[in-house]
Amino acid sequence: MEPYIGNIQMFGASFAPKDYAFCNGQTILIHQNQALYALLGNTFGGTVNTNFKLPDLQGRMPVAPGVFQDSGRQVDQGQSGGMEAVALSVAQMPAHIHEVYASTEPGNSPRPNNKAASQASVLSSSAFNTPVYSQPNQLVAMNEKAISSTGAGQSHNNMQPSTVINFCIALTGLFPARD
């Protein structure tokens, strides 16, 4: 069966079949394939009336054009998006708090079972079994500057599990009719 010009197929070999090209963003002169240019135009890049680019699916997941349901964001044919790695900012983290309370009373227990850190527990250089916890009476919030940030700000991998396979586009074939 002869493919439609511009049809994109996955292909398991390491080469593009005859009359196909890899979807790797390569530039083609318009006069070399006017039929494919008539279908793609400069949707995937290129210089108007001179050349055009094939879709670049290297390291990309194809997504249909339209509106994303969750964000309402419009994506158009030929548009790229997404990130391979992401470093979360404070604005992207869900709202949460790290409340730490301490008692103003002296410690009366060396173990924290349902007790709060006592006045003596902060900067204590005492031996191991020293009472540093007390009943959670007279609780006060610690100064927010006493708890510091952590993390190195490094990006984390944002890619879904995947298997790499070639995407190839038909350079010749039937010219598709519009409805």
C-alpha contacts under 8 A as a table, 3 or more apart, distances in Angstrom:
res1	aa1	res2	aa2	distance
2	E	173	G	5.76
2	E	174	L	6.73
3	P	7	N	6.57
3	P	170	A	6.86
3	P	172	T	7.73
3	P	173	G	5.28
3	P	174	L	6.20
4	Y	7	N	5.43
4	Y	170	A	6.97
4	Y	172	T	7.42
4	Y	173	G	5.18
4	Y	174	L	4.56
4	Y	175	F	5.82
4	Y	176	P	5.93
5	I	35	A	7.58
5	I	36	L	6.30
5	I	169	I	7.83
5	I	170	A	5.17
5	I	171	L	5.61
5	I	172	T	5.14
5	I	173	G	5.01
5	I	174	L	5.76
5	I	175	F	5.70
5	I	176	P	7.13
6	G	36	L	6.23
6	G	39	L	7.19
6	G	40	L	7.67
6	G	169	I	5.58
6	G	170	A	5.05
6	G	171	L	6.33
6	G	172	T	7.89
7	N	169	I	5.54
7	N	170	A	5.33
8	I	167	F	6.53
8	I	168	C	5.48
8	I	169	I	4.33
8	I	170	A	6.45
9	Q	167	F	5.59
9	Q	168	C	5.38
9	Q	169	I	6.44
10	M	165	I	6.63
10	M	166	N	5.60
10	M	167	F	4.45
10	M	168	C	6.20
11	F	16	A	7.55
11	F	165	I	6.62
11	F	166	N	5.27
11	F	167	F	6.07
11	F	168	C	6.74
12	G	165	I	5.91
12	G	166	N	6.31
13	A	16	A	7.49
13	A	166	N	7.44
14	S	166	N	7.31
16	A	20	Y	5.79
16	A	21	A	5.57
16	A	22	F	5.97
16	A	168	C	6.35
17	P	20	Y	5.47
17	P	21	A	7.49
19	D	170	A	6.16
19	D	171	L	5.38
19	D	172	T	5.85
20	Y	168	C	5.93
20	Y	169	I	5.32
20	Y	170	A	4.47
20	Y	171	L	5.23
20	Y	172	T	7.51
21	A	168	C	5.29
21	A	169	I	5.42
21	A	170	A	6.76
21	A	171	L	6.87
22	F	166	N	6.98
22	F	167	F	5.95
22	F	168	C	4.40
22	F	169	I	6.34
23	C	26	Q	7.55
23	C	54	L	5.95
23	C	55	P	5.19
23	C	56	D	5.03
23	C	57	L	5.63
23	C	58	Q	7.35
23	C	166	N	7.83
23	C	167	F	5.56
23	C	168	C	5.33
23	C	169	I	6.22
24	N	54	L	6.78
24	N	55	P	6.34
24	N	56	D	4.18
24	N	57	L	5.93
24	N	58	Q	5.87
25	G	44	F	7.64
25	G	53	K	5.52
25	G	54	L	4.74
25	G	55	P	5.09
25	G	56	D	4.06
25	G	57	L	7.61
26	Q	53	K	5.50
26	Q	54	L	5.63
26	Q	55	P	7.93
26	Q	56	D	7.68
27	T	46	G	6.85
27	T	51	N	6.56
27	T	52	F	5.64
27	T	53	K	4.41
27	T	54	L	6.59
28	I	32	Q	6.88
28	I	33	N	7.57
28	I	51	N	5.52
28	I	52	F	5.51
28	I	53	K	6.10
28	I	54	L	7.61
29	L	32	Q	5.40
29	L	33	N	7.18
29	L	50	T	6.15
29	L	51	N	4.21
29	L	52	F	6.48
30	I	33	N	5.59
30	I	34	Q	5.41
30	I	37	Y	6.18
30	I	49	N	7.14
30	I	50	T	5.88
30	I	51	N	4.90
30	I	52	F	6.58
31	H	34	Q	5.62
33	N	36	L	5.60
33	N	37	Y	6.36
33	N	171	L	7.54
34	Q	37	Y	4.96
34	Q	38	A	6.04
35	A	38	A	5.08
35	A	39	L	6.69
35	A	175	F	7.42
36	L	39	L	5.21
36	L	40	L	6.13
36	L	41	G	7.87
36	L	171	L	6.59
36	L	172	T	7.89
37	Y	40	L	5.08
37	Y	41	G	4.82
37	Y	42	N	7.71
37	Y	52	F	6.86
38	A	41	G	5.74
40	L	43	T	5.86
40	L	44	F	7.56
40	L	52	F	7.97
41	G	44	F	7.90
41	G	52	F	6.54
42	N	45	G	4.90
42	N	46	G	5.58
42	N	47	T	7.14
42	N	48	V	6.66
42	N	51	N	7.97
42	N	52	F	5.31
42	N	53	K	6.79
43	T	53	K	7.96
43	T	77	Q	6.87
43	T	78	G	5.25
44	F	52	F	7.32
44	F	53	K	5.50
44	F	54	L	6.21
44	F	55	P	5.56
44	F	56	D	7.80
44	F	78	G	4.92
44	F	79	Q	7.58
45	G	52	F	5.92
45	G	53	K	5.14
45	G	54	L	7.85
46	G	50	T	7.74
46	G	51	N	5.38
46	G	52	F	4.11
46	G	53	K	5.29
47	T	50	T	5.43
47	T	51	N	5.23
47	T	52	F	6.24
48	V	51	N	6.54
48	V	52	F	7.44
55	P	78	G	7.22
56	D	60	R	7.69
57	L	60	R	4.84
57	L	61	M	6.84
57	L	62	P	7.18
57	L	167	F	7.01
64	A	77	Q	7.58
65	P	74	Q	7.69
65	P	75	V	5.27
65	P	76	D	4.91
65	P	77	Q	5.52
66	G	74	Q	5.67
66	G	75	V	5.41
66	G	76	D	6.49
67	V	72	G	5.62
67	V	73	R	5.46
67	V	74	Q	4.37
67	V	75	V	6.19
68	F	71	S	5.75
68	F	72	G	5.07
68	F	73	R	5.37
68	F	74	Q	6.49
68	F	75	V	7.66
69	Q	72	G	5.45
69	Q	73	R	7.84
75	V	79	Q	6.56
76	D	79	Q	5.56
83	M	86	V	6.56
83	M	158	N	6.87
84	E	157	N	6.29
84	E	158	N	5.26
84	E	159	M	5.77
85	A	155	S	5.63
85	A	156	H	5.38
85	A	157	N	4.60
85	A	158	N	4.94
85	A	159	M	7.43
86	V	155	S	4.81
86	V	156	H	5.46
86	V	157	N	6.68
86	V	158	N	6.30
87	A	153	G	6.29
87	A	154	Q	5.85
87	A	155	S	3.97
87	A	156	H	6.20
88	L	92	Q	6.04
88	L	93	M	7.10
88	L	153	G	7.56
88	L	155	S	7.35
89	S	92	Q	5.33
89	S	93	M	6.82
90	V	93	M	5.38
91	A	94	P	7.92
99	E	141	A	7.39
100	V	141	A	6.33
100	V	142	M	6.21
101	Y	116	A	6.78
101	Y	117	A	7.30
101	Y	139	L	6.03
101	Y	140	V	5.66
101	Y	141	A	4.86
101	Y	142	M	5.96
102	A	116	A	5.41
102	A	117	A	4.74
102	A	118	S	5.72
102	A	119	Q	7.08
102	A	136	P	7.75
102	A	139	L	5.57
102	A	140	V	5.81
102	A	141	A	6.76
102	A	142	M	6.89
103	S	106	P	7.78
103	S	116	A	6.01
103	S	117	A	5.98
103	S	118	S	4.74
103	S	119	Q	5.98
103	S	134	S	6.90
103	S	135	Q	7.68
103	S	136	P	6.23
103	S	137	N	6.36
103	S	138	Q	5.75
103	S	139	L	4.69
103	S	140	V	6.36
104	T	118	S	6.14
104	T	119	Q	5.02
104	T	138	Q	6.25
104	T	139	L	6.75
104	T	140	V	7.30
105	E	118	S	5.87
105	E	119	Q	5.75
105	E	134	S	6.85
105	E	137	N	7.75
105	E	138	Q	7.40
106	P	118	S	5.59
106	P	119	Q	5.39
106	P	120	A	5.89
106	P	132	V	7.45
106	P	133	Y	7.77
106	P	134	S	6.78
107	G	110	P	7.84
107	G	117	A	7.67
107	G	118	S	5.01
107	G	119	Q	6.81
107	G	120	A	6.20
107	G	121	S	7.35
107	G	131	P	4.80
107	G	132	V	4.41
107	G	133	Y	4.64
107	G	134	S	4.75
108	N	131	P	4.90
108	N	132	V	6.67
108	N	133	Y	5.96
108	N	134	S	5.17
108	N	135	Q	7.95
109	S	112	P	7.43
109	S	130	T	7.43
109	S	131	P	4.24
109	S	132	V	6.11
109	S	133	Y	5.14
109	S	134	S	6.12
110	P	128	F	7.87
110	P	129	N	5.33
110	P	130	T	5.53
110	P	131	P	4.14
110	P	132	V	5.55
110	P	133	Y	6.10
111	R	115	K	7.95
111	R	131	P	7.60
111	R	132	V	7.73
111	R	133	Y	6.55
112	P	115	K	5.05
112	P	116	A	6.68
112	P	117	A	7.55
112	P	133	Y	5.91
114	N	135	Q	7.62
114	N	136	P	7.72
115	K	133	Y	5.88
115	K	134	S	5.44
115	K	135	Q	5.00
115	K	136	P	5.44
116	A	133	Y	5.52
116	A	134	S	5.71
116	A	135	Q	6.31
116	A	136	P	5.21
116	A	139	L	7.98
117	A	121	S	6.02
117	A	122	V	7.89
117	A	132	V	6.25
117	A	133	Y	4.68
117	A	134	S	6.56
118	S	121	S	5.32
118	S	122	V	7.53
118	S	132	V	5.43
118	S	133	Y	4.80
118	S	134	S	5.53
119	Q	122	V	6.40
119	Q	132	V	7.58
120	A	123	L	7.54
120	A	124	S	6.21
120	A	132	V	5.80
121	S	124	S	5.28
121	S	132	V	4.58
121	S	133	Y	7.03
126	S	130	T	6.22
127	A	130	T	5.77
131	P	134	S	7.84
134	S	137	N	7.92
136	P	139	L	6.15
142	M	146	A	6.92
143	N	146	A	5.48
143	N	147	I	7.79
144	E	147	I	5.88
145	K	148	S	6.58
151	G	154	Q	7.84
170	A	173	G	7.09
